[in-house]
Amino acid sequence: MTGYGRGEATANGWKLEIELSGVNRKQVDISVNLPSALFELESEARNLLAKSISRGRLAAKVLLTHEEGTDNRLLFDEGLAKQYVAAVRRIAADTGIDAHLAAADLFRAPGVFRIDETGVDPAVVHEAFLSALGGALAQLIKMQQGEGEHLRADLSARLESIVGEVAGIRALAPLVAPSYRQNLLKRLGDSGLSLDLDDDRLLREIALYAERCDVTEELTRLDSHVALFRSYLASDEPMGRPLDFLCQEFNRELNTIGSKANDSAIARHVVNAKTELEKIREQVQNVQ
């Protein structure tokens, strides 16, 4: 789910500012952007963030500054800069291209300028780092929980719509076989064929159709899926993947009902239920 959090802390004159931003994604993707002096803390940061999210892309940006501004220095690699200039002149001489290299262009050349942060000891700022990261994470989770409540309400409403459509199917299902029997007898009568209503062939055909169009099992499984879906919605644990799986099972049962029942009225309920289900599936992708 989407979210943003910011935390900061200080230790021995060093100030740490951490920003977290999360966006929707089906899988987990964690990115940690640390100053070079704090690279050894990356693994710990990743582990802490991984315990807090189960889906989505989470980016962490860490800024490190000294309160007095004296320990960080801008370093200039003069030798590397000369190599860039020489390379430009050589290319211009070889190709005849009129190449101009301004001093400002060197700021975009990798490695020419960098910030010296070697004065910071990761052990010194370790606790402050965890404090800032924890504060940012708490804000992020709070924002995601707010979004989660809106998603929970939307999913619940759509689930109840599906429950209503299933109730309509359950009411119509017992009428399918008698309707088929009546239509069969009418077609036989209209054809002018003389057939005893107690003929074994007729009774067997009606019995076979009644068995093929029986959707009791599918309706029972749908009831089970609905109950499980509601329990997941009521839980505070990450349930995105289980809900995604349940949506597939809902779709499977609805397709089977539409195929077996072979009834236009039931088909309308199936289409309406699958329309709501598709909206649920889209939303579930945003759930952790």
N, C-alpha and C positions, 0 to 999 in steps of 0.2 A: 504494500500500500504506500501511498505518497506520504511524505512527512518531512519536517525540517527541525533540526535542533542545534543549539549553540551552547558551548560551555567554555569557561576560561578559568585559569588558576595561575598562581605565581609561586616561584620557589627560588630563593637566593638571587633575586633580581631578574630572573628569567620569567617572561610572561608567555603562557601557552593559550592559544585560542583554537578551538576545534569546532568545525562546522560539519554537520551530518545532513545529507539529503537523500531521501529514498523515493524511488519511483516504482511503478508496477512492473512486474516481470514474473513469468511463470516459474523460473528457476531462481536460485540464489546466486548473486554476483556481488562481491564485496571489493571495493577499491579503496586503498588507503594511501593518501599522498602525504608523505612525511619529509621534513627537512633531513638532509643527508646525515646530520649528527645524531638523529634519533632512529635510524634505520633498524637498530636492534630491538626496538619496541614494536615493530610492525606485526610480528607474529602474535604477540600478546593482544594487541588491538584487534586483529582479525578474529582471534578466538573469542574475545568478549562480544564483538558484534555478531558473530555467527550464532552465539547462544541466544541472542535477542530477536533474531528474525529467521523465518523459515522459507520465505519467498520474497522476491523483489531484488532490485539493484540498489545497493547502499554505497554511497561515496562519502569518504571521510577526508577532510582537508585540515591539515595541522599547520598553524603558523607559530613560529618561535621568534621572539624578539627580546632584547634586553632593555630594561626600564631606563637605563642611563644612555643607551645607544652607543656605548663605547666598545663593547666586546664583539659586535658584528662589524666586519670590515668588507668593503668592496675590493675584491682582488682583480688585478688586470694581468693577463698573460701576454706580455709584450712579444715574446717569441712567436706564439701562435698567431698573434695579430699580423706580424710581419709575413708569416707564411701565407695568410689569406691574401694580403696585398700583393705579394710576389706572384701568387697563383693567378690573380685577376690580370696582372700585367702580362703574364706569360700567355694566357688565353687570348688577350687582346692582340698581342704581337703575332701569334700563330694564325689567328683567324681574320685579322684585319678589322675586328669589331671595335668600335670606339667605346671602351668600357670606363666608366667613372665609378670610383668607390669613395663614398663620403665617410667621414669618421663615424657618423650615426649608424651606418650600415654594420659596423663592427659589433654593435649591441645585439644585433640579431644573429651574429655568428656564434655557433655553439662553442662554449668553453672559453671564450675570450674574457668574459666578465662573469664572476660568481661571488656569492656571499660566503665569507669565511665564518663558519659556525663551530669551529673546532674548540672554541673556548668552553662549550657546554659539556658537562658530564651527564650522560643519560641517567645514571644512578641518582644524581642530584635532583632531577626534575621528574623522576619516575612517579612519585606519589601525586605530584601536581598534574602530571599527564593523565593518570587514571581518574583523578577528580574531575578534570575538564571533560574527559571522554564520558564519564558517567553522567555529568550534567547535561551534555548534549544528547546523550542517548535517552535520558528521562524525558526531555522535551519532545524528541522525535516520537517516542512511544505514546506520549500523551496525545499528540496530534493524530497519530494513527488510530488510537482508540476512539477518538471522536469520529473519524471517518468510518471506523468499524461499526459504530452504533447506527449510523445512517445506512450502511450496507445491510446490517442485520434487519432493520425495519423493512427495507425494500425487498430483501429475499423472503422474509416472512409473508409479506403481502402477496408476492407472486406465488409462493408455495400454496397459500390458501386458495388462490385462483385455480391452481392445478387440482387441488382437493375438490373444489366445486365441479370441475369438469369430470373428474373420476366418479363423483357421485351421480352425475348425469349418465355416464356409461353404465354404472351399476344398475340404475333404474331401467335402462333400455335393454340390457343384455338378456334378461329372461324372455323378452318378447321376440327375439330374433328367430329362434327355432319355430314357434307357432306361426310367425309371419311367413316363414319359408314354406311351412306345410300348407298354409292357406293358398299361397301363390302357386305352389306346385299342383294342388288340386284344381285350381282355377284354370291353369294352363292345360291340364289333362282334359278338363271338361270342355274348354274352348276348342281343343283339337278333335273332339268327337270320339275320343277313345273311351271304350267302356272298361272301367277298371274297378274292381272291388276295393273298397276302402280298407278292408282287412287283408288285402293281398300282401304276402310276405315281402315281395320286392319293394312295394311302396313303403311299408313300415321300416324296412331295412335302410332304404335311402334316407328317410326322415331321421332315423336314429343316428346314422352316420353323420349327417349334416349337423345334428344337434351336438354331437361329440366334437366335431371339428370347430364349431363356432363357440364352444364354451370357453369363456375367458375368466373363469373363477380363479384359477391359479395366478394369472397375471394381476388381477385386482387385489388378491391377497398379498402378492409381493409388492405392489405399489403402496399398499397400506403400511407394510413394513418399512419401505423406503421413506415414506413420509414421516413416520415416527422417529426413524434414525436421523433424518435431516433436521427435524425439530430439536433433537437432543444435541446435535452438533451446533446448531445456532445458539442454544442456551449455554454452551460451554465457553470458557475463557481461554481454552487451549487453542493453538494453531490448528485450524481445520480446513484449510484451503484445498489440500489434496484429497482428503476423504470426500468433501463436498463435490469436487470435480468428478471423482469416481461415481458417486451416487447419481450425478446428472446423466452419466452414460447408461447406468442401469435403468433410470426413469425412461430414457429414450428407447432402450431396448424393449421394455414392457409395452410402451405405448405403440411402438411399431407392430409388435405382435398382435395386440388387440385390434388395431386397424385392419390387419391382414386377415385375422381369423373371423372377426365379426361380419365383415363384408356387408356393412349396413351404413347407409348414408348419414343417418342421424348420429350414430356412434362416431363415424368418421369426422363429423364437424367438431365433436367434443375432443377427439384426438388431435385434430389440427390446432384447436384453441390451446390445448394443454401443451403441445409442442412449441407453440409460439412463446408462451410464458417460460417454458423450459429453456429455450434458446437465450432469452434475456437473462435468466438465472446463470446459465453457463458463462456468459460474458462477464457478469459481475463476480462470479466465483474466482475468475482469474486474478482479481484484485485482493482476494482474501488470503491472509497468511495461514 
